[in-house]
Amino acid sequence: MNTQQVNTALPATTAANADKNKDIWYAIVDCNSFYCSCERLFRPDLWNRPVVVLSNNDGCIISRTDEAKRLGIEMAGPYFKAKPFIEQYGVTTFSSNYNLYGDMSKRVMDTLRFLVGEQNTEVYSVDEAFLALSGWKVADYKALALHIRKTVERWTGISVSVGIAPTKVLSKMANHIAKKNKQATQCVYVLDTPEVIQQALARTPVGDIWGIGRRYAEKLNNFGIYDALQLSLMPENWVRKQLGGVVGARLLKELNGEPAIGLGDELVTKKMIATTRMFGVPVTELQQVKEAVATYIARAAEKLRRQKSVASVITVFMVYKAEQLPGGHFRHGPSVSASVILPNATANTNELIKPALQLAEQLYAPGKIYKKAGVLLSGIIPAEAPPGNLFVPPSGNANGKLMEVMDNINGSMRNDVLHFAAGGTGRNWKMRQELRSPRYTARWKELPLVQ
């Protein structure tokens, strides 16, 4: 972490020229190896040492430090396969600690909002945010990027990379270059001239372009298009036909420096909300299944209330354990599901739990081994004016107040401190987190000690 004093004001050279260029440019701020950076923040002994973080149930590697990458540890590789290698080279391994990561993410995003304004900040993911920049001279963007990087690192302890360009697609490209060459770029890169943009396009494979997935990359390769520069030179009609119509046309404009994708709303109203988890151990008892379903429906209801919506349809599904075949092969276990339409759309957890548990009982088959369960809320509409039912009285406001209190307590204390009894107390089915670090910022008893 850079300990140099950072001035909270924007760079003086930039502020002085704020009225000379009104064009909007875009920056993306991306946390470097975010989960690992959160772990290292409270473990200074791990700086410059290889660290990895695992997915749910300690299944796969989902975050690696640069030191771990240099050892050849693969992203998304199964932990059990990499474990002997990890132990051989002394790689420090952590289970996912989402309480810590969520809190640190909020601190990073709040810092960015302070620097450029909430209206100019779009949180793209837990470790990325787009910033809309206007009023700066192009020559000042590198100083601005360095200022943003140093301020975030100083205030939060999380290292970031910053890419700036005339469009969002190009800013992602700039950020990729900054992250790939950290020492040379100081983790910032600006595509500030046509020549620099052309060089960046030429060195970017089409598969690395933001918005181009694996299937589209293969399709473009079959046409002899291997890098972003080649794609940027294609006719618009051809790109529209091959890359999804309007979406492809916008991508082409962005590659050529013409903004076509603005900042999106930070909170997008979802049409479906799902919560699903792998069990930490194989589950066979109905009570364990019901506890899991009740816990998942409570989590989904929180998301529903957060976007100020209500749902009228509940779907519950369960997945059987995989079947082992001769030769050491496995066959994925089948899934079963059932749905119910509610008499009144609601976001109250207590009104969603009962029908969800009835669906779980309906699906449960004695003697079967389950590895996963989940819930899906659909039929989502705004909470302000849900349609009524002449034969069923609407929910009282007391339940809404209860949900608000529960959300506030759980939001501040984390980890479902307050929950309905249907979710159980022991929860032996919960996902494995055998290597989880303390929740340094979310539990009084786990606060770091300074000696």
Secondary structure, DSSP 8 states (H G I E B T S, - for coil): ---S---SS--HHHHHTTTS---EEEEEEEETTHHHHHHHHT-GGGTTS-EEEE-GGG-BEEEE-HHHHHTT--TT-BHHHHHHHHHHTT-EEE---HHHHHHHHHHHHHHHHHHH-GGGEEEEETTEEEEEEES--GGGHHHHHHHHHHHHHHHH---EEEEEESSHHHHHHHHHHHHHTHHHHTTEEE--SHHHHHHHHHTSBGGGSTT--HHHHHHHHHTT--BHHHHHTS-HHHHHHHTTTHHHHHHHHHHTT--------SS---S-EEEEEEEEEEE--HHHHHHHHHHHHHHHHHHHHHTTEEEEEEEEEEEE--EE-GGG-EE---EEEEEEEEEEEE--HHHHHHHHHHHHHHH--TT--EEEEEEEEES-EESSS---BTTB----HHHHHHHHHHHHHHHHH-TTSS--GGG-SS-TTS---TT----TTT-GGG-----
